[in-house]
Amino acid sequence: MVEAIHEDLDDADTIVVYETWIGSREYLLDTRLGKPCRKEYEAALPQMLKSERRILCLPLASYSKA
């Protein structure tokens, strides 16, 4: 997993977290988000967010293990 966090330059309240996973959307939603290491983070999100969290899963154009 590779992460990057960006703040929207036009809206300081918008933060985008990029994560790269090998697997399907279902794998992310059903398996990764429920991992013990994410438990505290996932529990805290509703209190931190101004609006509902949006999860977008986009395929990478290509992937290679370097």
Phi, psi and omega in degrees: 000133176244133181240147171217143179236128180234141173261134178294124182294336180267347182211101183296344178276354179257120178236133181247127177252124178257128175231140179250123181233152170260115181146178183272170175301318180299320177299314179300307185291320185275332187244303188294316183293339180266004181296145179306325181292344180257356188304309182295317179299311181297322180292327182278338185305313183304326179283336183270337187270140175282331180220175182299138178292139176247129178247117178249131177245115182241136178288145174282147178299319177204159180221133174219141177276111181260000000 
